[in-house]
Amino acid sequence: MSEDRKMLEPMATVVSIALRVLLTLVTLGVVVRTVRGGWGSSSVCITDDSTGGSLDADAFFPEKGALVDAIPRYCADTPGASLHLLDELSTLPSTLLLIGGLFLLHQLLQGAARNGIHTALTASRFRLLGWWLLAGSLVAHLIESNLRAALLAKLATNHDFTAVSWLELWSTPYLLVLTGLGLLTFARITSAGAAMREDLEGVV
């Protein structure tokens, strides 16, 4: 095992196993739901995080001076195909972001172990993963907040599908954005290291 390969362990092995396990679980889930006809058979529910208030009920036992918050959760008794489609699609972007991110990270680690860490190819893969997390997380959350707003508009009479409604359900993925920016920085550092390595090899 090369020195570069040793430096990438145990991360490379863990990511490889995690990717295989995740793909297996997703595949089994799709097969089981298809065979059993589970698509669209469950209830459709959504929590309205944009509204809420204090609840005064005897069923809860807050300490003195503490209040119980009530956050409405809407569920459709007999959801139609459109509700099921919105519900299924509302989690798809994050799933694709996770699978794609693990795949790119796996490719990065395997390539670095095979070709070396301080190479232009490794820097390029760092850059690709960084942009995937940075742009992908923003796009995924944008799509999901719109889908959740559309679903909420169908289940609650006091909500319409507008720009304000999806902004109320938007949550900025700060950690993914910072991770993406960090990977882009590592890409520049790795690229500079690769250039220095080529210069040293040329001198030798």
C-alpha positions as CSV (number, residue, x, y, z in Angstrom):
1,M,0.0,0.0,0.0
2,S,1.4,3.4,-1.0
3,E,1.9,6.3,1.4
4,D,-1.0,8.2,-0.2
5,R,-3.3,5.2,0.2
6,K,-2.4,4.8,3.9
7,M,-3.1,8.5,4.5
8,L,-6.6,8.2,3.1
9,E,-7.5,5.3,5.5
10,P,-9.9,4.6,7.2
11,M,-11.9,7.3,5.3
12,A,-11.7,5.6,1.9
13,T,-12.9,2.3,3.3
14,V,-15.8,3.8,5.3
15,V,-17.0,5.8,2.4
16,S,-16.9,2.8,0.1
17,I,-18.9,0.7,2.5
18,A,-21.4,3.5,3.2
19,L,-22.0,4.0,-0.5
20,R,-22.6,0.3,-1.2
21,V,-24.9,0.0,1.8
22,L,-26.9,3.1,0.9
23,L,-27.3,2.0,-2.8
24,T,-28.4,-1.5,-1.5
25,L,-31.0,0.0,0.8
26,V,-32.4,2.3,-1.8
27,T,-32.6,-0.5,-4.3
28,L,-34.3,-2.8,-1.9
29,G,-36.7,-0.1,-0.8
30,V,-37.7,0.5,-4.4
31,V,-38.1,-3.2,-5.2
32,V,-40.2,-3.9,-2.0
33,R,-42.5,-0.9,-2.5
34,T,-43.0,-1.9,-6.2
35,V,-43.7,-5.5,-5.4
36,R,-46.0,-4.8,-2.5
37,G,-47.7,-1.9,-4.3
38,G,-46.6,0.5,-1.5
39,W,-46.3,3.6,-3.8
40,G,-49.0,6.0,-2.7
41,S,-50.6,3.7,-0.1
42,S,-49.5,5.6,3.0
43,S,-51.0,8.8,4.4
44,V,-49.6,12.2,3.4
45,C,-48.7,14.6,6.2
46,I,-46.8,17.9,6.5
47,T,-46.0,20.0,9.4
48,D,-46.5,23.8,9.1
49,D,-43.3,25.1,10.7
50,S,-44.2,28.7,9.7
51,T,-47.1,28.9,12.2
52,G,-47.6,28.0,15.8
53,G,-48.5,29.3,19.2
54,S,-48.7,28.5,22.9
55,L,-51.0,25.7,23.9
56,D,-52.8,25.6,27.2
57,A,-53.9,22.0,27.7
58,D,-54.2,19.6,30.7
59,A,-52.7,16.8,28.7
60,F,-49.2,18.4,29.0
61,F,-47.2,19.0,32.1
62,P,-44.8,21.9,31.6
63,E,-42.7,23.3,34.5
64,K,-43.9,26.5,36.1
65,G,-43.1,29.4,33.8
66,A,-42.8,27.1,30.8
67,L,-45.2,27.1,27.8
68,V,-46.1,24.3,25.4
69,D,-46.0,25.2,21.7
70,A,-48.5,23.9,19.3
71,I,-47.3,23.4,15.7
72,P,-50.1,22.3,13.2
73,R,-49.6,19.1,11.3
74,Y,-51.9,18.4,8.4
75,C,-52.7,14.9,7.1
76,A,-54.8,13.9,4.2
77,D,-57.3,11.1,4.9
78,T,-57.6,9.9,1.4
79,P,-54.7,11.5,-0.6
80,G,-54.9,11.4,-4.3
81,A,-52.1,10.8,-6.8
82,S,-51.0,14.5,-6.9
83,L,-50.6,14.6,-3.2
84,H,-48.6,11.4,-3.2
85,L,-46.4,12.7,-6.0
86,L,-45.6,15.9,-4.1
87,D,-44.9,14.0,-1.0
88,E,-42.5,11.5,-2.7
89,L,-40.7,14.2,-4.7
90,S,-40.3,16.4,-1.6
91,T,-37.5,14.1,-0.2
92,L,-36.0,13.1,-3.6
93,P,-33.5,16.0,-4.0
94,S,-31.9,15.4,-0.6
95,T,-31.6,11.7,-1.4
96,L,-30.0,12.4,-4.8
97,L,-27.7,14.9,-3.2
98,L,-26.5,12.4,-0.6
99,I,-26.0,9.6,-3.1
100,G,-24.2,11.8,-5.6
101,G,-22.0,13.3,-2.9
102,L,-21.0,9.9,-1.6
103,F,-20.2,8.7,-5.1
104,L,-18.1,11.7,-5.9
105,L,-16.3,11.4,-2.6
106,H,-15.7,7.7,-3.3
107,Q,-14.2,8.6,-6.7
108,L,-12.1,11.3,-5.1
109,L,-10.6,9.0,-2.5
110,Q,-10.1,6.0,-4.8
111,G,-8.5,8.2,-7.5
112,A,-6.2,9.9,-4.9
113,A,-5.1,6.5,-3.5
114,R,-4.4,5.2,-7.0
115,N,-2.8,8.3,-8.7
116,G,-1.6,10.3,-5.7
117,I,-3.0,13.1,-3.6
118,H,-1.0,16.0,-5.0
119,T,-2.2,15.7,-8.6
120,A,-4.2,17.9,-10.9
121,L,-6.9,15.2,-11.2
122,T,-7.4,15.0,-7.5
123,A,-7.7,18.8,-7.4
124,S,-10.3,18.6,-10.1
125,R,-12.3,16.0,-8.2
126,F,-12.1,18.2,-5.1
127,R,-13.5,21.0,-7.1
128,L,-16.3,18.9,-8.5
129,L,-17.4,17.6,-5.1
130,G,-17.2,21.1,-3.7
131,W,-19.5,22.5,-6.4
132,W,-21.8,19.5,-6.0
133,L,-22.3,20.2,-2.3
134,L,-22.4,24.0,-2.6
135,A,-24.8,24.4,-5.6
136,G,-26.5,21.1,-5.1
137,S,-27.6,21.7,-1.5
138,L,-29.0,25.1,-2.4
139,V,-30.9,23.7,-5.4
140,A,-32.2,20.7,-3.4
141,H,-33.5,22.9,-0.6
142,L,-35.0,25.3,-3.1
143,I,-36.9,22.4,-4.8
144,E,-38.0,20.8,-1.6
145,S,-39.2,24.0,0.0
146,N,-41.3,24.7,-3.1
147,L,-42.8,21.2,-3.1
148,R,-43.6,21.4,0.6
149,A,-45.2,24.8,0.1
150,A,-47.3,23.3,-2.7
151,L,-48.3,20.4,-0.6
152,L,-49.2,22.6,2.4
153,A,-51.3,24.8,0.1
154,K,-53.3,21.7,-0.9
155,L,-53.9,20.7,2.8
156,A,-54.4,24.0,4.5
157,T,-56.9,26.7,3.6
158,N,-54.9,29.5,5.1
159,H,-51.9,28.8,2.8
160,D,-51.4,29.7,-0.9
161,F,-48.6,28.6,-3.1
162,T,-46.7,31.8,-3.3
163,A,-43.1,33.0,-3.1
164,V,-43.7,34.0,0.5
165,S,-45.0,30.5,1.4
166,W,-42.0,28.6,0.2
167,L,-39.6,31.2,1.7
168,E,-41.3,30.5,5.1
169,L,-40.4,26.8,4.6
170,W,-36.9,27.5,3.4
171,S,-34.0,26.4,5.6
172,T,-30.5,27.4,4.5
173,P,-28.1,24.4,4.5
174,Y,-25.3,26.3,6.2
175,L,-23.1,23.2,6.9
176,L,-23.3,21.9,3.4
177,V,-22.5,25.3,2.0
178,L,-19.5,25.8,4.2
179,T,-18.3,22.2,3.4
180,G,-18.6,23.0,-0.3
181,L,-16.6,26.2,0.1
182,G,-14.0,24.3,2.2
183,L,-13.6,21.7,-0.6
184,L,-13.2,24.4,-3.2
185,T,-10.4,25.8,-1.0
186,F,-8.8,22.4,-0.7
187,A,-9.0,22.1,-4.5
188,R,-6.9,25.3,-4.9
189,I,-4.4,24.0,-2.3
190,T,-4.1,20.6,-4.0
191,S,-3.7,22.2,-7.4
192,A,-0.9,24.4,-6.0
193,G,0.7,21.3,-4.5
194,A,0.5,19.5,-7.7
195,A,2.2,22.3,-9.6
196,M,5.0,22.5,-7.0
197,R,5.4,18.7,-7.3
198,E,5.7,18.9,-11.0
199,D,8.3,21.7,-10.7
200,L,10.4,19.6,-8.2
201,E,10.2,16.6,-10.4
202,G,11.4,18.7,-13.4
203,V,14.3,20.0,-11.4
204,V,15.3,16.5,-10.2
